[in-house]
Amino acid sequence: MTTSPRSRIPPVGRITRADLTALGVPAATVRSWSHRRLLGRVGGTERYPEYDAAQALALVEAWQARRKSA
C-alpha cells in the first residue's frame, strides 16, 4: 500500500505548502519566500516540499502583521 505525497503527514517540526495555505497564505507567497531563500526546504519532494515549521510560522506571523497594518 502506498500513500500519495498529498496524504502524507510531515515529520514533527516540518510544514508543507498546503499547511501554509490552510493558514491563509497564498501559494504564490510561499513560492516567493522559497525562491528568495527566506524559507528553506528541509525535505519532501520537488513537487511537495517540506519547510522548517518554526521558520515558516515566523514568516506567516510577519506576513499577517503587515496585512493588518495595511
C-alpha positions, 0 to 999 in steps of 0.5 A: 500500500502506498500513500500519495505525497498529498496524504502524507503527514510531515515529520514533527517540526516540518510544514508543507505548502498546503499547511501554509495555505490552510493558514491563509497564505497564498501559494504564490507567497510561499513560492516567493519566500522559497525562491528568495531563500527566506524559507528553506526546504528541509525535505519532501519532494520537488513537487511537495516540499517540506519547510522548517515549521518554526521558520515558516510560522515566523514568516506567516506571523510577519506576513499577517502583521503587515496585512493588518497594518495595511 
